[in-house]
Amino acid sequence: MTGNVRPVCRLKLTRTWLVIIAGILTGLVFTSAMALPAENDAGLDWWNMGMTLMGGLALFLFGMDQMAEALKRVAGDSMKRILARLTTSRFKGLLTGAFVTSIIQSSSVTTVMLVGFVTANLMSLSQAIGVILGADIGTTVTAQIVAFKVTKYALLLVTIGFLLIFTGKNENTKQYGNLIMGLGLIFFGLGTMSDAMHPLRNYEPFIELMQNVSRPVIGILLGTFFTGLIQSSSAAIGVVIALAMQGLITLEAGIALSLGANIGTCVTAGLAAIGKPREAVRVAVAHVTFKVVGVLLIVGFIPPFAELVRAVSPTAAGLTGVEKLAAETPRQIANAHTIFNVGIGFLFLPAAALFARFCEWVVPDKPLEEVTVITAKYLDEELISTPSLALDRARLEIGHMGERVMEMLQGIMSAITTGDRDTLRDIARIDDEVDILHGHIVTYLGLISRKALTEEQTRVLVNLMAAANDLENIGDIIETDMVHLGNERIEKEVRISSETQHVLHRLHEIVSTTTELAIDAVMEDDERSAQEVIAMKGDINRLMDSAAMHEAKRLVAEEPNRLAAYTLEIDVIEKLKRIYYFAKRIAKAVMPETSVDHAA
């Protein structure tokens, strides 16, 4: 597989191994604890505790994944439109990034979308930085949700979600069921983890071990390492909150771990930028810079920051010691996580332009060099888990492919009528790039088709596949048939009269216009442009008839090679007619089925 599309197994790697890696780490923690001195052991059942903890962690991660997937399917279609409507206001970008990421619960997906917009010059890096800061705020929503002590209602949520899934009559109802069931599993897994760690409240060696986490450096390093491995800051914070629910860690330790989780989540952005355009690397650099600088600014002030968090967080009256820690710390950790990300967002937002210049300095543009192989510009495997966003990327890549087809189409008529063999050869070579992009698009759409798609998404996917195929057919007509006609004109020394050239160029111009409109209609999902292409059928037919009449008159003209010229000119007209046929097919793929029936 070539270009930006990598094997689908990479997509499944994170989710499949998320639970396995977390389970291994959990096992290592318990193994370390078992190796501690045995005093005060009090007959702890380590095997049962470890099994329960890992099972709870698996349920928690599975529930979080299921809830995020349901949110993507319910709201994913609007995410791109929301981001695309960003104005130059950095504050609006911050709010939009926070909203979008709180819905899809993946700052990585938001970052990937931003990379596409920056690469396509639809958004400046300065604007993207505001959205990145907002995305970091959006990821704190999960921590706030899990901090609520509603574990006793977990199975009720699972039941409600189950009923909606199996009794729902439409796709949206089923997805809301998945959302509610996922939320229930999050709470149930959280409660299971918390219960598993309850016996450790009186186990002194483990308490001493966890107290070391209060040291900022150790806590940050541990949080970074754990989050970097599982590539989910939300999951890491969930485990920290589960520890806090049993009073096993202090707020200071929880803050250190959450700061490490903030740095660790940058690993995902870094991996996503590998092998990508310079714009993607700059976005990743911005993400890492904000997190690292933010942590460095606050690491020396964790005690006063903890006091601030305690002041704004609810307290549990009448409780002391471990019970008080267990009651208050989970909410305090969630609040600290949110305050930190909101704080660095508003701190760095005014300096977005400065940070943009810094990122451009760190990752400068490469010197211009000859491009030997074209690659997909917009396709990104990170978005395949959100089909609505991935389909939108396929639209953009079809537009990229369309640019190459239009370059061929716009140059072919002059090459046929007056060009030389080198010009014709250059046009034919562009079709190699069209074929490469077509392969990328078809492969990408194939990966999307393996996901659970709604009926509408399936319809869009089929139409995009057809549009890509039709564009390739246009490229093949130009490369195989029309280039051949140009070479035949040179070989047979056919001279095309200026009057006939005018007729052919006029017909070529309107066919080029309709083809470009059809490509824009697919790329922008614009029904109006598609309708315009279909409505031009009458004008093109009249021009075709007029050109045919002109050729009939020219057939009896007393000129050398008149029959050869007539045959060549008629073939050119026929190929242009064929190109319009495919342009009309591309446009019809954008139209609703009822409109297509009427247009046909």
C-alpha positions as CSV (number, residue, x, y, z in Angstrom):
1,M,0.0,0.0,0.0
2,T,1.3,3.4,-1.0
3,G,1.0,7.0,0.0
4,N,-0.7,8.1,3.2
5,V,-2.9,5.1,3.4
6,R,-1.5,2.4,5.7
7,P,-2.7,-1.0,6.5
8,V,-6.0,-1.3,8.3
9,C,-4.4,-3.5,11.0
10,R,-2.7,-0.3,12.3
11,L,-6.2,1.1,13.0
12,K,-7.2,-1.8,15.0
13,L,-3.9,-1.9,16.9
14,T,-4.7,0.8,19.4
15,R,-8.1,-0.4,20.4
16,T,-7.2,-4.1,20.5
17,W,-4.0,-3.6,22.4
18,L,-5.3,-0.8,24.6
19,V,-6.8,-3.2,27.1
20,I,-4.0,-5.7,26.8
21,I,-1.3,-3.1,27.5
22,A,-3.2,-1.6,30.4
23,G,-3.8,-5.1,31.8
24,I,-0.1,-5.9,31.6
25,L,0.8,-2.6,33.3
26,T,-1.8,-3.3,36.0
27,G,-0.3,-6.7,36.5
28,L,3.1,-5.2,36.8
29,V,1.8,-2.8,39.5
30,F,0.4,-5.7,41.5
31,T,3.5,-7.8,41.0
32,S,5.6,-4.9,42.4
33,A,3.2,-4.6,45.3
34,M,3.3,-8.3,46.0
35,A,7.1,-8.1,46.1
36,L,6.9,-5.6,48.9
37,P,7.4,-6.7,52.6
38,A,4.6,-8.9,53.7
39,E,3.9,-7.1,57.0
40,N,0.3,-5.9,57.3
41,D,-0.6,-8.2,54.4
42,A,-3.8,-9.2,56.2
43,G,-4.4,-12.1,53.9
44,L,-4.9,-10.1,50.7
45,D,-6.2,-12.1,47.8
46,W,-3.8,-10.7,45.1
47,W,-5.1,-12.9,42.3
48,N,-8.7,-12.0,42.8
49,M,-7.9,-8.3,43.2
50,G,-5.7,-8.2,40.1
51,M,-8.3,-10.1,38.0
52,T,-11.1,-7.8,39.2
53,L,-9.0,-4.7,38.6
54,M,-8.1,-5.7,35.1
55,G,-11.7,-6.7,34.3
56,G,-12.9,-3.4,35.5
57,L,-10.3,-1.6,33.4
58,A,-11.3,-3.6,30.4
59,L,-15.0,-2.6,30.9
60,F,-14.1,1.0,31.5
61,L,-12.0,1.2,28.3
62,F,-14.5,-0.7,26.2
63,G,-17.4,1.5,27.5
64,M,-15.4,4.7,26.7
65,D,-14.6,3.4,23.2
66,Q,-18.3,2.5,22.6
67,M,-19.5,5.8,23.8
68,A,-17.1,7.7,21.6
69,E,-18.0,5.6,18.6
70,A,-21.7,6.3,19.1
71,L,-21.1,10.0,19.5
72,K,-19.1,10.1,16.3
73,R,-21.9,8.4,14.4
74,V,-24.6,10.6,15.8
75,A,-22.7,13.9,15.6
76,G,-19.8,13.2,13.2
77,D,-21.5,14.5,10.1
78,S,-21.7,18.0,11.5
79,M,-18.1,18.1,12.9
80,K,-16.5,19.0,9.6
81,R,-19.0,21.7,8.9
82,I,-18.5,23.2,12.4
83,L,-14.7,23.3,12.0
84,A,-15.0,24.6,8.4
85,R,-17.0,27.6,9.5
86,L,-14.3,28.9,11.8
87,T,-13.6,32.5,11.5
88,T,-10.4,34.4,12.1
89,S,-11.4,34.7,15.8
90,R,-9.0,32.7,17.9
91,F,-11.5,32.6,20.7
92,K,-14.2,31.1,18.5
93,G,-11.6,28.6,17.4
94,L,-10.9,27.7,21.0
95,L,-14.6,27.2,21.7
96,T,-15.1,25.2,18.5
97,G,-12.2,22.9,19.3
98,A,-13.5,22.3,22.8
99,F,-17.0,21.5,21.5
100,V,-15.9,19.2,18.7
101,T,-13.5,17.2,20.8
102,S,-15.9,16.9,23.7
103,I,-18.3,15.2,21.2
104,I,-15.9,12.9,19.4
105,Q,-13.6,12.5,22.5
106,S,-10.5,12.3,20.4
107,S,-8.1,15.3,20.2
108,S,-6.2,13.1,17.7
109,V,-9.1,13.1,15.2
110,T,-9.5,16.9,15.7
111,T,-5.8,17.4,15.0
112,V,-6.0,15.2,11.9
113,M,-8.9,17.3,10.6
114,L,-6.9,20.5,11.3
115,V,-3.9,19.1,9.4
116,G,-6.1,18.6,6.3
117,F,-7.5,22.2,6.6
118,V,-4.0,23.7,7.0
119,T,-2.6,21.6,4.1
120,A,-5.5,22.7,1.9
121,N,-5.0,26.4,2.9
122,L,-8.5,26.5,4.3
123,M,-7.1,27.5,7.7
124,S,-3.9,29.2,8.8
125,L,-1.6,27.5,11.3
126,S,-2.5,30.4,13.7
127,Q,-6.2,29.5,13.5
128,A,-5.4,25.8,14.0
129,I,-3.5,26.6,17.1
130,G,-6.6,28.1,18.7
131,V,-8.6,24.9,17.9
132,I,-5.8,22.7,19.3
133,L,-6.0,24.5,22.6
134,G,-9.7,24.0,22.6
135,A,-9.3,20.4,21.7
136,D,-7.2,19.9,24.9
137,I,-10.1,21.4,26.9
138,G,-12.6,19.1,25.2
139,T,-10.7,16.0,26.3
140,T,-11.3,16.8,30.0
141,V,-15.0,16.1,29.6
142,T,-14.5,12.4,30.2
143,A,-12.7,13.1,33.4
144,Q,-15.6,15.2,34.7
145,I,-18.1,12.5,33.7
146,V,-16.2,9.7,35.5
147,A,-15.7,11.8,38.6
148,F,-19.4,11.8,39.3
149,K,-20.3,9.2,41.9
150,V,-23.1,7.5,40.0
151,T,-21.6,4.0,39.9
152,K,-24.7,2.6,41.6
153,Y,-26.7,3.6,38.5
154,A,-24.3,2.0,36.1
155,L,-26.3,-1.2,35.4
156,L,-29.5,0.9,35.0
157,L,-27.7,2.8,32.2
158,V,-26.5,-0.5,30.7
159,T,-30.1,-1.8,30.7
160,I,-31.5,1.3,29.1
161,G,-28.9,1.3,26.5
162,F,-29.5,-2.4,25.7
163,L,-33.2,-1.8,25.3
164,L,-32.7,1.1,22.9
165,I,-30.2,-1.0,20.8
166,F,-32.5,-4.0,20.5
167,T,-35.8,-2.2,20.2
168,G,-34.8,0.9,18.3
169,K,-36.5,1.2,14.9
170,N,-33.9,3.6,13.3
171,E,-30.1,4.0,13.3
172,N,-30.1,7.1,15.5
173,T,-32.0,5.4,18.3
174,K,-29.6,2.4,18.3
175,Q,-26.6,4.8,18.4
176,Y,-28.1,6.6,21.4
177,G,-28.5,3.2,23.0
178,N,-24.8,2.5,22.3
179,L,-24.0,5.8,23.9
180,I,-25.9,5.2,27.0
181,M,-24.7,1.6,27.4
182,G,-21.1,2.8,26.9
183,L,-21.6,5.4,29.6
184,G,-23.0,2.7,31.9
185,L,-20.0,0.4,31.2
186,I,-17.7,3.3,32.0
187,F,-19.3,3.7,35.4
188,F,-19.5,0.0,36.0
189,G,-15.9,-0.5,35.1
190,L,-14.9,2.4,37.3
191,G,-16.8,1.0,40.2
192,T,-15.3,-2.4,39.7
193,M,-11.7,-1.0,39.7
194,S,-12.5,1.0,42.8
195,D,-13.9,-2.0,44.6
196,A,-10.9,-4.1,43.6
197,M,-8.5,-1.6,45.2
198,H,-10.5,-1.3,48.4
199,P,-8.4,-3.8,50.5
200,L,-5.3,-1.8,49.7
201,R,-6.5,1.1,51.9
202,N,-5.1,-0.7,54.9
203,Y,-2.0,-2.2,53.2
204,E,0.9,0.0,54.4
205,P,3.6,-1.0,51.8
206,F,1.2,-0.1,48.9
207,I,0.3,3.1,50.6
208,E,4.0,4.0,50.9
209,L,4.5,3.1,47.3
210,M,1.7,5.4,46.1
211,Q,3.0,8.2,48.3
212,N,6.1,8.3,46.1
213,V,3.8,9.4,43.3
214,S,3.3,12.7,45.1
215,R,6.8,13.6,44.1
216,P,6.1,15.7,40.9
217,V,8.9,14.2,38.8
218,I,7.9,10.6,39.5
219,G,4.2,11.3,39.1
220,I,4.7,13.1,35.8
221,L,7.0,10.5,34.4
222,L,4.6,7.7,35.4
223,G,1.6,9.5,33.9
224,T,3.5,10.3,30.7
225,F,4.7,6.7,30.3
226,F,1.3,5.1,31.0
227,T,-0.6,7.5,28.7
228,G,1.9,7.3,25.9
229,L,1.5,3.5,25.9
230,I,-2.3,3.4,25.8
231,Q,-2.6,6.7,23.8
232,S,-5.5,7.9,25.7
233,S,-5.3,10.6,28.4
234,S,-9.0,10.1,29.2
235,A,-8.3,6.4,30.1
236,A,-5.2,7.3,32.2
237,I,-7.2,10.0,34.1
238,G,-10.0,7.4,34.7
239,V,-7.5,5.0,36.3
240,V,-6.2,7.9,38.5
241,I,-9.7,8.7,39.6
242,A,-10.4,5.1,40.4
243,L,-7.4,5.1,42.7
244,A,-8.6,8.4,44.3
245,M,-12.1,6.9,44.9
246,Q,-10.4,4.6,47.5
247,G,-8.4,7.4,49.0
248,L,-5.1,5.8,47.8
249,I,-3.6,9.0,46.3
250,T,-3.6,12.6,47.4
251,L,-4.7,15.5,45.2
252,E,-1.0,16.5,44.7
253,A,-0.2,13.0,43.4
254,G,-3.3,13.0,41.2
255,I,-2.2,16.4,39.7
256,A,1.3,15.1,39.0
257,L,-0.2,12.0,37.2
258,S,-2.7,14.1,35.2
259,L,0.2,16.5,34.2
260,G,2.0,13.4,32.9
261,A,-1.1,12.3,31.1
262,N,-1.3,15.7,29.3
263,I,2.2,15.2,28.0
264,G,1.7,11.5,27.2
265,T,-1.3,12.2,25.0
266,C,1.1,14.1,22.6
267,V,2.5,10.7,21.6
268,T,-0.6,10.1,19.5
269,A,-0.2,13.5,17.6
270,G,3.5,12.7,17.1
271,L,2.8,9.3,15.6
272,A,0.1,10.7,13.4
273,A,2.5,13.3,12.0
274,I,5.1,10.7,10.9
275,G,5.5,10.7,7.1
276,K,3.0,13.5,6.7
277,P,3.4,17.0,5.1
278,R,5.2,19.7,6.9
279,E,1.9,21.3,8.0
280,A,1.1,18.1,9.9
281,V,4.4,18.1,11.7
282,R,3.9,21.8,12.7
283,V,0.5,21.0,14.2
284,A,2.1,18.2,16.2
285,V,4.9,20.5,17.3
286,A,2.4,23.1,18.5
287,H,0.5,20.4,20.4
288,V,3.6,19.1,22.2
289,T,4.9,22.6,22.9
290,F,1.7,23.7,24.6
291,K,1.6,20.7,26.8
292,V,5.3,20.6,27.8
293,V,5.6,24.4,28.4
294,G,2.3,24.3,30.4
295,V,3.6,21.5,32.6
296,L,6.9,23.2,33.1
297,L,5.2,26.4,34.2
298,I,3.1,24.7,36.8
299,V,5.3,21.9,38.1
300,G,6.9,24.1,40.7
301,F,3.6,25.4,42.0
302,I,1.7,22.1,42.5
303,P,1.0,22.7,46.2
304,P,-0.6,26.2,45.8
305,F,-2.4,24.9,42.6
306,A,-3.8,22.0,44.7
307,E,-5.1,24.5,47.3
308,L,-6.8,26.5,44.6
309,V,-8.5,23.3,43.3
310,R,-9.6,22.4,46.8
311,A,-11.1,25.9,47.2
312,V,-13.2,25.6,44.1
313,S,-14.2,22.0,44.6
314,P,-17.0,20.6,46.8
315,T,-16.1,19.2,50.2
316,A,-17.5,16.3,52.2
317,A,-18.5,17.5,55.6
318,G,-18.1,15.2,58.6
319,L,-15.5,12.9,57.0
320,T,-11.8,12.6,57.9
321,G,-8.7,10.7,56.8
322,V,-9.0,8.1,54.0
323,E,-12.8,8.5,53.8
324,K,-12.5,12.2,53.2
325,L,-9.8,11.7,50.5
326,A,-12.0,9.1,48.8
327,A,-15.0,11.4,48.8
328,E,-13.3,14.6,47.7
329,T,-10.2,13.7,45.6
330,P,-11.9,12.3,42.5
331,R,-13.7,15.5,41.7
332,Q,-10.7,17.6,42.7
333,I,-8.5,15.7,40.2
334,A,-11.1,16.1,37.4
335,N,-11.3,19.8,38.2
336,A,-7.5,20.2,38.3
337,H,-7.3,18.5,34.9
338,T,-9.9,20.9,33.5
339,I,-8.4,24.0,35.1
340,F,-4.9,23.2,33.8
341,N,-6.1,22.8,30.2
342,V,-8.4,25.8,30.3
343,G,-5.6,27.8,31.9
344,I,-3.0,27.0,29.2
345,G,-5.6,27.6,26.6
346,F,-6.3,31.2,27.6
347,L,-2.6,31.8,28.5
348,F,-1.3,30.8,25.0
349,L,-4.3,31.9,22.9
350,P,-3.2,35.6,22.6
351,A,0.3,34.4,21.4
352,A,-1.1,32.0,18.8
353,A,0.6,33.9,15.9
354,L,3.9,33.8,17.8
355,F,3.6,30.1,18.3
356,A,2.8,29.6,14.7
357,R,6.0,31.4,13.7
358,F,7.9,29.3,16.2
359,C,6.5,26.1,14.7
360,E,7.4,27.3,11.2
361,W,10.9,28.0,12.4
362,V,11.2,24.6,14.0
363,V,9.8,22.9,10.9
364,P,10.8,25.0,8.0
365,D,9.6,24.5,4.4
366,K,11.7,22.1,2.4
367,P,13.5,23.6,-0.6
368,L,11.6,23.1,-3.8
369,E,12.6,19.9,-5.6
370,E,11.3,17.9,-8.4
371,V,8.4,15.7,-7.4
372,T,8.8,12.3,-9.0
373,V,5.8,10.4,-7.6
374,I,2.5,12.0,-6.6
375,T,0.9,11.0,-3.3
376,A,-2.5,11.3,-1.7
377,K,-2.8,14.8,-0.2
378,Y,-5.9,14.4,2.1
379,L,-6.4,10.8,2.9
380,D,-5.6,9.8,6.5
381,E,-6.2,6.5,8.2
382,E,-6.7,8.1,11.6
383,L,-10.1,9.3,10.4
384,I,-11.4,5.9,9.1
385,S,-12.8,5.2,12.6
386,T,-15.1,8.2,12.0
387,P,-16.6,7.4,8.5
388,S,-18.4,10.7,8.0
389,L,-15.1,12.6,8.4
390,A,-13.2,10.0,6.3
391,L,-15.7,10.3,3.5
392,D,-15.2,14.0,3.5
393,R,-11.5,13.5,3.1
394,A,-12.2,11.2,0.2
395,R,-14.2,14.1,-1.4
396,L,-11.2,16.4,-1.0
397,E,-8.9,13.8,-2.6
398,I,-11.2,13.4,-5.5
399,G,-10.9,17.1,-6.0
400,H,-7.1,16.6,-5.9
401,M,-7.4,13.9,-8.6
402,G,-9.7,16.2,-10.5
403,E,-7.0,18.9,-10.6
404,R,-4.8,16.6,-12.5
405,V,-7.6,15.5,-14.9
406,M,-8.4,19.2,-15.5
407,E,-4.8,19.9,-16.3
408,M,-5.0,17.2,-19.0
409,L,-8.3,18.3,-20.3
410,Q,-7.4,22.0,-20.5
411,G,-4.2,21.3,-22.5
412,I,-5.3,18.5,-24.8
413,M,-7.2,20.6,-27.5
414,S,-4.3,22.9,-28.3
415,A,-2.0,19.8,-28.3
416,I,-4.3,18.0,-30.8
417,T,-4.8,20.9,-33.2
418,T,-1.3,22.5,-33.2
419,G,0.9,20.8,-30.6
420,D,4.0,18.6,-31.0
421,R,4.7,15.1,-29.8
422,D,6.5,16.4,-26.6
423,T,3.4,18.3,-25.5
424,L,1.2,15.3,-26.2
425,R,3.6,13.0,-24.2
426,D,3.6,15.4,-21.2
427,I,-0.2,15.3,-21.1
428,A,-0.2,11.5,-21.3
429,R,2.2,11.3,-18.4
430,I,-0.2,13.2,-16.1
431,D,-2.5,10.2,-16.5
432,D,0.0,8.1,-14.5
433,E,-0.6,10.5,-11.6
434,V,-4.3,10.3,-12.0
435,D,-4.1,6.5,-11.9
436,I,-2.0,6.6,-8.7
437,L,-4.5,9.0,-7.0
438,H,-7.4,6.8,-8.2
439,G,-5.7,3.8,-6.5
440,H,-5.3,5.7,-3.2
441,I,-8.9,6.8,-3.2
442,V,-10.4,3.3,-4.0
443,T,-8.2,1.7,-1.4
444,Y,-9.2,4.3,1.2
445,L,-12.9,3.9,0.4
446,G,-12.4,0.2,0.7
447,L,-11.1,0.6,4.2
448,I,-14.1,2.9,5.1
449,S,-16.5,0.2,3.8
450,R,-15.3,-2.2,6.4
451,K,-16.7,0.1,9.1
452,A,-20.3,0.0,10.3
453,L,-21.9,2.6,8.0
454,T,-25.4,4.2,8.0
455,E,-27.5,3.9,4.9
456,E,-26.6,7.5,3.9
457,Q,-22.9,6.9,4.5
458,T,-23.1,3.8,2.3
459,R,-24.8,5.8,-0.5
460,V,-22.2,8.5,-0.3
461,L,-19.4,5.9,-0.4
462,V,-20.8,4.2,-3.5
463,N,-21.2,7.6,-5.2
464,L,-17.7,8.7,-4.4
465,M,-16.3,5.4,-5.7
466,A,-18.3,5.9,-8.9
467,A,-17.1,9.5,-9.2
468,A,-13.4,8.4,-8.8
469,N,-13.9,5.8,-11.5
470,D,-15.6,8.2,-13.9
471,L,-12.7,10.7,-13.4
472,E,-10.2,8.0,-14.2
473,N,-12.2,7.2,-17.3
474,I,-11.9,10.8,-18.4
475,G,-8.2,10.7,-17.9
476,D,-8.0,7.5,-19.9
477,I,-10.0,9.0,-22.8
478,I,-7.5,11.9,-22.9
479,E,-4.4,9.8,-22.5
480,T,-5.4,6.9,-24.8
481,D,-7.7,8.3,-27.4
482,M,-7.2,12.0,-27.7
483,V,-3.4,11.9,-27.4
484,H,-3.5,9.2,-30.1
485,L,-5.5,11.6,-32.3
486,G,-2.9,14.3,-31.8
487,N,-0.1,12.0,-32.8
488,E,-2.2,10.8,-35.8
489,R,-2.6,14.5,-36.9
490,I,1.2,14.9,-36.8
491,E,1.9,11.6,-38.5
492,K,-0.5,12.1,-41.4
493,E,0.3,15.8,-41.7
494,V,-3.3,16.8,-41.3
495,R,-4.0,20.5,-41.2
496,I,-7.0,21.7,-39.2
497,S,-8.5,24.9,-40.5
498,S,-8.8,28.0,-38.2
499,E,-12.6,27.8,-38.6
500,T,-12.7,24.2,-37.5
501,Q,-10.3,24.9,-34.6
502,H,-12.7,27.6,-33.4
503,V,-15.6,25.2,-33.5
504,L,-13.6,22.5,-31.6
505,H,-12.2,24.9,-29.1
506,R,-15.7,26.3,-28.4
507,L,-17.0,22.8,-27.8
508,H,-13.9,21.9,-25.7
509,E,-14.4,25.0,-23.6
510,I,-17.9,24.2,-22.5
511,V,-17.1,20.5,-21.9
512,S,-14.1,21.6,-19.7
513,T,-16.4,24.0,-17.8
514,T,-19.0,21.2,-17.1
515,T,-16.2,18.8,-16.0
516,E,-14.7,21.3,-13.6
517,L,-18.2,22.0,-12.2
518,A,-18.8,18.3,-11.7
519,I,-15.5,17.9,-9.8
520,D,-16.4,20.9,-7.6
521,A,-19.9,19.5,-7.0
522,V,-18.4,16.3,-5.6
523,M,-15.6,18.0,-3.6
524,E,-18.0,20.5,-2.0
525,D,-21.1,18.2,-2.1
526,D,-22.8,21.1,-4.0
527,E,-26.1,20.1,-5.6
528,R,-26.5,23.4,-7.3
529,S,-23.2,22.9,-9.3
530,A,-24.4,19.4,-10.1
531,Q,-27.7,20.6,-11.4
532,E,-25.9,23.2,-13.5
533,V,-23.8,20.4,-15.2
534,I,-26.9,18.3,-15.9
535,A,-28.8,21.4,-17.2
536,M,-26.1,22.1,-19.8
537,K,-26.9,18.9,-21.6
538,G,-29.2,20.8,-24.1
539,D,-26.5,23.4,-24.9
540,I,-23.8,20.8,-25.4
541,N,-26.1,18.7,-27.7
542,R,-26.8,21.8,-29.8
543,L,-23.1,22.5,-30.0
544,M,-22.4,18.9,-30.9
545,D,-25.0,19.1,-33.7
546,S,-23.6,22.4,-34.9
547,A,-20.1,20.9,-35.0
548,A,-21.3,17.9,-36.9
549,M,-23.0,20.1,-39.5
550,H,-19.8,22.1,-39.8
551,E,-17.9,18.9,-40.4
552,A,-20.4,17.8,-43.0
553,K,-19.8,21.0,-44.9
554,R,-16.1,20.8,-44.6
555,L,-16.0,17.2,-46.0
556,V,-16.5,18.5,-49.5
557,A,-14.0,21.3,-49.2
558,E,-11.1,21.1,-51.6
559,E,-8.2,20.7,-49.2
560,P,-5.4,18.1,-49.0
561,N,-6.1,15.1,-46.7
562,R,-9.7,16.3,-46.3
563,L,-11.1,12.8,-45.5
564,A,-8.3,12.2,-42.9
565,A,-9.0,15.6,-41.4
566,Y,-12.8,14.9,-41.3
567,T,-12.3,11.5,-39.6
568,L,-9.9,13.0,-37.0
569,E,-12.2,16.0,-36.3
570,I,-15.3,13.8,-35.9
571,D,-13.4,11.6,-33.5
572,V,-12.4,14.6,-31.4
573,I,-16.0,15.7,-31.2
574,E,-17.0,12.1,-30.2
575,K,-14.4,12.0,-27.4
576,L,-15.6,15.4,-26.1
577,K,-19.1,14.1,-26.1
578,R,-17.9,11.0,-24.1
579,I,-16.1,13.2,-21.6
580,Y,-19.3,15.2,-21.0
581,Y,-21.1,11.9,-20.5
582,F,-18.8,11.0,-17.6
583,A,-19.0,14.6,-16.2
584,K,-22.7,14.2,-16.1
585,R,-22.4,10.9,-14.3
586,I,-20.1,12.5,-11.7
587,A,-22.7,15.3,-11.2
588,K,-25.5,12.8,-10.8
589,A,-23.6,11.1,-8.0
590,V,-24.1,14.3,-5.9
591,M,-27.8,14.7,-6.6
592,P,-30.5,13.0,-4.4
593,E,-31.9,9.9,-6.0
594,T,-35.3,11.5,-6.8
595,S,-33.6,14.4,-8.6
596,V,-31.4,12.0,-10.5
597,D,-34.5,10.2,-11.8
598,H,-36.0,13.4,-13.1
599,A,-32.7,14.6,-14.6
600,A,-32.1,11.3,-16.4
